[in-house]
Amino acid sequence: MTGCKVSVVIPVYNAERYLGECLDSVLGQSLKDIEVLCVDDGSADGSAKVLADYAAKDARVRVLPQANAGPGAARNRALDAATGENVVFIDPDDYYPSCRVLEMLHDALSKSGCPMSAGKILRVPADDPRAVKYNADYGRLRSYPHCGLLTLDEYQTPFRYSCYMFRRSMLDGAGIRFPLWRRFQDPLFLAKALVAGGRVFAIDEFVYCYRLPKTPTRVDWDANDCARLREFVKAYDELLSFAVERGCRKMFVETAAVLGHELRFHGVSPAHPMWGEFCRIVRSIYRTGFMGSREWMSLFGRVWSDGVLRRHGLDVARMTDPWTALKLYLWRMVNW
């Protein structure tokens, strides 16, 4: 297939359980002039058979097998093979909420002339797909300031890349591809696209259903997945550096906020294995000058919650000048 309107990119790794639902939602779109690029990233379950069955039934499905290299490499391979004028990305355990998603995003691109269009996300609990949620504050950082044309000055949020449709010529022209990390590749990809494109046309429609994974407990993360947190910090450190390099203050602050939330969830404290790395990145964030002292303290002071500060001898509620005391305390804690 050549010259179609949209290339739909799906990286597949051990996704047999939900893959059929995902493909049905894509192939059932009202916009029929599409190609579906499924990169089988070395799946060990029945994903390959599911893909083969769909490819046999619908010529728009192209299966690209490869040895396991991670979702970033899989998406890049699909991008290199894509022939569509525009590109969207969907994960194999997610799906589209309506049959008009691709049509709406494509129309927004065509009518606006923007290099990207975007919509809203629905979050679906994995154990009960009927309990669809959309949190307007999911966040505050992830909602558009308004619908219609958004310039880079207005909107710099590098999250929810799967809610976007991209002009392939923009991605190829700017050499934008995913980092070859195992996790957290998409924020840096979207950040580069936002800067290169400069404009997004946002529509007031739900365009993506994100299936929420089973939420692990803090103990689970600390005990079993410190490597994941380390990868997260590395990826977001790269994203912060990119924001500084391009002068994107809003992107920097929003990225730092997500980082702070994750560290808070993990209960990062002096006893945590990631404490030294946390200290380094907190110092780095402050020293860029992109955040004022109070803004910085408002964000990272919340990392110590649930009595952590009290366990270290600090009762903020009893202080006459809690902000100053907290700043001095935090500076001492991160070995300023």
C-alpha positions as a printed NumPy array, in Angstrom:
array([[  0.   ,   0.   ,   0.   ],
       [  1.362,   3.425,  -0.961],
       [  0.168,   6.957,  -0.484],
       [ -2.527,   6.274,   2.119],
       [ -3.812,   9.022,   4.368],
       [ -2.749,   7.578,   7.737],
       [ -0.185,   5.053,   8.941],
       [ -1.213,   3.462,  12.239],
       [  1.838,   2.226,  14.178],
       [  1.428,  -0.597,  16.716],
       [  4.456,  -2.028,  18.56 ],
       [  3.548,  -5.538,  19.715],
       [  5.19 ,  -7.512,  22.488],
       [  3.346, -10.337,  24.26 ],
       [  0.03 ,  -8.553,  23.748],
       [ -2.161, -11.502,  22.78 ],
       [ -4.83 , -10.777,  25.395],
       [ -5.935,  -7.367,  24.087],
       [ -4.438,  -7.263,  20.577],
       [ -7.621,  -8.312,  18.783],
       [ -9.657,  -5.578,  20.475],
       [ -7.027,  -3.025,  19.512],
       [ -6.926,  -4.112,  15.864],
       [-10.722,  -4.231,  15.614],
       [-10.938,  -0.628,  16.808],
       [ -8.354,   0.438,  14.221],
       [ -9.719,  -1.504,  11.25 ],
       [-13.271,  -0.412,  12.082],
       [-12.452,   3.278,  11.639],
       [-14.631,   5.303,   9.263],
       [-11.454,   6.535,   7.57 ],
       [-10.608,   3.513,   5.434],
       [ -7.544,   4.808,   3.58 ],
       [ -5.047,   3.634,   6.193],
       [ -2.232,   1.162,   6.675],
       [ -1.674,  -0.649,   9.971],
       [  1.997,  -1.318,  10.707],
       [  2.353,  -3.961,  13.416],
       [  5.916,  -4.565,  14.562],
       [  6.149,  -7.886,  16.396],
       [  8.994,  -7.176,  18.803],
       [  9.947, -10.794,  19.465],
       [  6.706, -11.828,  21.185],
       [  6.792, -15.174,  22.989],
       [  3.014, -15.606,  23.323],
       [  0.347, -15.948,  20.638],
       [  0.658, -12.39 ,  19.319],
       [  2.294, -13.505,  16.051],
       [ -0.662, -15.745,  15.205],
       [ -3.163, -12.997,  15.989],
       [ -1.271, -10.654,  13.666],
       [ -1.039, -13.268,  10.912],
       [ -4.786, -13.92 ,  11.106],
       [ -5.639, -10.231,  10.808],
       [ -3.143,  -9.696,   7.974],
       [ -4.711, -12.597,   6.067],
       [ -8.159, -11.015,   6.394],
       [ -7.254,  -7.364,   5.729],
       [ -4.572,  -6.227,   3.268],
       [ -4.131,  -2.973,   5.178],
       [ -2.375,  -4.859,   7.99 ],
       [  1.381,  -5.21 ,   7.532],
       [  3.336,  -7.342,  10.001],
       [  7.005,  -6.493,  10.562],
       [  8.716,  -9.099,  12.782],
       [ 11.983,  -8.361,  14.572],
       [ 14.102,  -9.612,  17.455],
       [ 13.148,  -8.013,  20.749],
       [ 14.591,  -4.498,  20.853],
       [ 12.018,  -2.516,  22.819],
       [  9.033,  -0.352,  21.822],
       [ 11.157,   2.607,  20.738],
       [ 13.017,   0.544,  18.157],
       [  9.748,  -1.078,  17.058],
       [  8.053,   2.278,  16.47 ],
       [ 11.1  ,   3.562,  14.609],
       [ 11.042,   0.575,  12.277],
       [  7.39 ,   1.235,  11.51 ],
       [  8.09 ,   4.928,  10.902],
       [ 10.823,   4.028,   8.434],
       [  8.416,   1.702,   6.599],
       [  5.396,   4.041,   6.702],
       [  3.862,   5.39 ,   3.49 ],
       [  0.986,   7.421,   4.936],
       [  0.782,  11.19 ,   4.788],
       [  0.156,  11.199,   8.53 ],
       [  1.053,   8.936,  11.452],
       [ -0.623,   7.867,  14.692],
       [  0.563,   5.524,  17.428],
       [ -1.485,   3.085,  19.479],
       [ -0.321,   0.481,  21.981],
       [ -1.636,  -3.082,  21.538],
       [ -3.512,  -3.141,  24.847],
       [ -5.339,   0.132,  24.124],
       [ -8.104,   0.997,  21.661],
       [-10.047,   3.819,  20.041],
       [-13.251,   4.983,  21.776],
       [-15.172,   5.553,  18.526],
       [-14.998,   4.7  ,  14.835],
       [-14.425,   8.355,  13.911],
       [-11.154,   9.001,  15.743],
       [ -8.847,   8.905,  12.725],
       [-11.333,  10.821,  10.588],
       [-11.618,  13.602,  13.188],
       [ -7.871,  13.934,  13.687],
       [ -7.247,  13.84 ,   9.933],
       [ -9.904,  16.487,   9.267],
       [ -8.355,  18.708,  11.948],
       [ -4.97 ,  18.434,  10.243],
       [ -6.369,  19.069,   6.775],
       [ -8.491,  22.07 ,   7.701],
       [ -5.984,  23.743,  10.033],
       [ -2.812,  23.138,   8.053],
       [ -1.057,  22.358,  11.339],
       [  1.66 ,  19.7  ,  11.534],
       [ -0.151,  17.97 ,  14.424],
       [ -3.673,  17.463,  15.722],
       [ -4.663,  16.085,  19.116],
       [ -7.637,  15.09 ,  21.252],
       [ -8.506,  13.886,  24.74 ],
       [ -7.805,  10.62 ,  26.516],
       [-10.03 ,   8.15 ,  28.346],
       [ -8.509,   5.973,  31.05 ],
       [ -9.951,   2.482,  31.372],
       [ -9.268,   0.239,  34.395],
       [ -7.886,  -3.066,  33.146],
       [-10.094,  -5.116,  35.469],
       [-13.34 ,  -3.335,  34.519],
       [-13.391,  -1.716,  31.051],
       [-16.908,  -0.388,  31.708],
       [-15.591,   1.929,  34.434],
       [-14.255,   4.502,  32.01 ],
       [-12.637,   7.52 ,  33.657],
       [-11.558,  10.869,  32.397],
       [ -9.942,  13.069,  34.991],
       [ -9.868,  16.667,  33.87 ],
       [ -7.006,  17.094,  36.286],
       [ -5.25 ,  13.849,  35.271],
       [ -3.815,  16.231,  35.058],
       [ -3.854,  19.812,  35.114],
       [ -0.662,  19.448,  33.085],
       [ -2.236,  17.098,  30.575],
       [ -5.236,  19.178,  29.541],
       [ -5.178,  21.704,  26.711],
       [ -5.555,  25.407,  27.591],
       [ -8.272,  25.591,  24.908],
       [ -9.372,  23.814,  21.764],
       [ -8.36 ,  24.975,  18.312],
       [ -4.943,  26.272,  17.333],
       [ -2.265,  26.068,  20.033],
       [  1.154,  27.611,  19.512],
       [  4.332,  26.4  ,  21.182],
       [  4.226,  29.402,  23.515],
       [  0.801,  28.258,  24.738],
       [  1.312,  24.513,  24.901],
       [  4.496,  22.585,  25.668],
       [  3.212,  19.474,  27.479],
       [  5.259,  16.461,  26.287],
       [  2.834,  13.75 ,  27.38 ],
       [  0.004,  11.699,  25.784],
       [  1.693,  11.295,  22.389],
       [ -0.86 ,   8.612,  21.455],
       [ -3.576,  11.309,  21.372],
       [ -1.827,  12.991,  18.425],
       [ -1.783,  12.65 ,  14.671],
       [  1.51 ,  13.791,  13.122],
       [  2.351,  14.802,   9.582],
       [  4.977,  12.276,   8.534],
       [  6.827,  14.906,   6.49 ],
       [  7.367,  16.913,   9.692],
       [  8.752,  13.915,  11.596],
       [ 11.01 ,  12.85 ,   8.728],
       [ 12.131,  16.385,   7.915],
       [ 13.197,  17.044,  11.508],
       [ 14.69 ,  13.552,  11.911],
       [ 12.41 ,  12.811,  14.868],
       [ 12.515,   9.242,  16.103],
       [ 12.087,   7.491,  19.452],
       [ 15.066,   7.031,  21.806],
       [ 16.192,   3.412,  21.975],
       [ 15.345,   3.05 ,  25.658],
       [ 13.266,   0.183,  26.969],
       [ 10.845,   2.538,  28.711],
       [  9.697,   6.174,  28.749],
       [ 10.677,   6.972,  25.145],
       [  7.516,   8.834,  24.198],
       [  7.817,  12.134,  26.171],
       [ 11.106,  13.092,  24.496],
       [  9.69 ,  12.1  ,  21.092],
       [  6.646,  14.332,  21.6  ],
       [  8.755,  17.166,  23.013],
       [ 10.857,  17.209,  19.846],
       [  7.728,  17.083,  17.68 ],
       [  6.124,  19.992,  19.551],
       [  9.23 ,  22.124,  19.087],
       [  9.707,  21.155,  15.437],
       [  6.04 ,  21.62 ,  14.536],
       [  5.394,  24.738,  16.579],
       [  1.606,  24.355,  16.332],
       [ -1.05 ,  21.833,  17.389],
       [ -4.756,  21.819,  16.563],
       [ -6.657,  20.428,  19.568],
       [-10.17 ,  19.019,  19.237],
       [-12.734,  18.59 ,  22.004],
       [-13.166,  14.86 ,  21.39 ],
       [-11.98 ,  11.668,  23.043],
       [ -9.544,   9.971,  20.699],
       [ -7.834,   7.303,  22.796],
       [ -8.653,   4.699,  25.439],
       [ -5.669,   4.007,  27.669],
       [ -5.967,   0.765,  29.588],
       [ -4.679,   1.365,  33.101],
       [ -2.236,  -1.276,  34.317],
       [ -2.745,  -2.887,  37.682],
       [ -1.433,  -0.312,  40.136],
       [  1.554,  -1.614,  42.096],
       [  2.08 ,  -0.701,  45.703],
       [  4.977,   1.449,  46.802],
       [  6.539,  -1.617,  48.439],
       [  6.298,  -3.518,  45.135],
       [  8.127,  -0.752,  43.298],
       [ 10.862,  -0.309,  45.876],
       [ 11.468,  -4.014,  46.301],
       [ 11.166,  -5.224,  42.724],
       [ 11.58 ,  -2.413,  40.249],
       [ 14.224,   0.078,  41.276],
       [ 15.635,  -0.392,  37.769],
       [ 12.397,   0.99 ,  36.346],
       [ 12.623,   4.079,  38.525],
       [ 16.239,   4.548,  37.482],
       [ 15.198,   4.422,  33.804],
       [ 12.404,   6.884,  34.539],
       [ 14.779,   9.375,  36.154],
       [ 17.264,   9.034,  33.286],
       [ 14.588,   9.611,  30.645],
       [ 13.134,  12.625,  32.428],
       [ 16.597,  14.047,  33.005],
       [ 17.071,  13.951,  29.216],
       [ 13.705,  15.628,  28.758],
       [ 14.583,  18.389,  31.229],
       [ 17.873,  18.979,  29.414],
       [ 16.053,  19.242,  26.084],
       [ 13.592,  21.771,  27.529],
       [ 16.468,  23.918,  28.825],
       [ 18.317,  23.672,  25.517],
       [ 15.242,  24.853,  23.581],
       [ 14.178,  27.459,  26.138],
       [ 10.845,  25.748,  26.853],
       [ 10.138,  26.799,  30.434],
       [  6.59 ,  25.395,  30.554],
       [  7.834,  22.031,  29.331],
       [ 10.564,  22.102,  31.96 ],
       [  8.198,  22.894,  34.843],
       [  5.621,  20.303,  33.781],
       [  8.282,  17.622,  33.397],
       [  9.703,  18.459,  36.819],
       [  6.192,  18.184,  38.283],
       [  5.733,  14.669,  36.88 ],
       [  9.165,  13.705,  38.166],
       [  8.314,  15.038,  41.618],
       [  5.034,  13.116,  41.66 ],
       [  6.793,   9.863,  40.77 ],
       [  9.443,  10.348,  43.431],
       [  6.726,  11.065,  45.979],
       [  4.902,   7.867,  45.008],
       [  8.074,   5.856,  45.453],
       [  8.638,   7.335,  48.894],
       [ 12.119,   8.566,  47.997],
       [ 13.966,   9.442,  51.208],
       [ 17.569,   9.178,  52.454],
       [ 17.096,   5.425,  52.931],
       [ 16.014,   4.868,  49.313],
       [ 18.545,   3.369,  46.841],
       [ 17.835,   6.255,  44.444],
       [ 18.487,   9.004,  47.007],
       [ 21.83 ,  10.089,  45.539],
       [ 20.398,  10.318,  42.029],
       [ 17.417,  12.235,  43.345],
       [ 19.699,  14.77 ,  45.072],
       [ 21.64 ,  15.296,  41.865],
       [ 18.582,  15.941,  39.72 ],
       [ 16.881,  18.204,  42.294],
       [ 20.006,  20.37 ,  42.475],
       [ 20.187,  20.427,  38.686],
       [ 16.547,  21.509,  38.361],
       [ 17.023,  24.392,  40.781],
       [ 20.271,  25.609,  39.242],
       [ 18.835,  25.99 ,  35.743],
       [ 16.968,  29.078,  36.948],
       [ 13.823,  27.881,  35.149],
       [ 12.014,  27.593,  38.495],
       [ 11.965,  30.126,  41.305],
       [ 12.769,  29.094,  44.869],
       [  9.157,  29.004,  46.007],
       [  8.02 ,  27.128,  42.896],
       [ 10.827,  24.612,  43.37 ],
       [ 10.043,  24.149,  47.054],
       [  6.317,  23.846,  46.4  ],
       [  7.061,  20.982,  44.043],
       [  9.794,  19.016,  45.765],
       [  8.794,  19.791,  49.34 ],
       [  5.822,  17.508,  48.689],
       [  8.118,  14.582,  47.928],
       [  8.406,  14.074,  51.694],
       [  4.856,  13.213,  52.67 ],
       [  3.035,  10.915,  55.079],
       [  5.15 ,  11.868,  58.063],
       [  8.55 ,  11.55 ,  56.369],
       [  9.473,  15.083,  57.393],
       [  8.44 ,  14.437,  60.984],
       [ 10.555,  11.299,  61.083],
       [ 13.484,  13.533,  60.229],
       [ 12.662,  15.98 ,  63.012],
       [ 10.768,  18.628,  61.061],
       [  7.207,  19.63 ,  61.967],
       [  6.244,  22.183,  59.319],
       [  2.872,  22.939,  60.93 ],
       [  4.559,  24.362,  64.052],
       [  6.882,  26.73 ,  62.24 ],
       [  6.385,  30.461,  62.072],
       [  8.179,  30.573,  58.7  ],
       [  7.715,  27.065,  57.305],
       [  8.851,  27.884,  53.765],
       [ 12.271,  29.18 ,  54.833],
       [ 12.782,  26.324,  57.275],
       [ 11.759,  23.758,  54.698],
       [ 14.09 ,  25.273,  52.115],
       [ 17.043,  25.189,  54.495],
       [ 16.181,  21.656,  55.542],
       [ 15.829,  20.396,  51.986],
       [ 19.064,  22.046,  50.912],
       [ 20.814,  20.313,  53.794],
       [ 19.203,  16.982,  52.933],
       [ 20.372,  17.052,  49.304],
       [ 23.909,  18.086,  50.306],
       [ 23.751,  21.441,  48.555]])
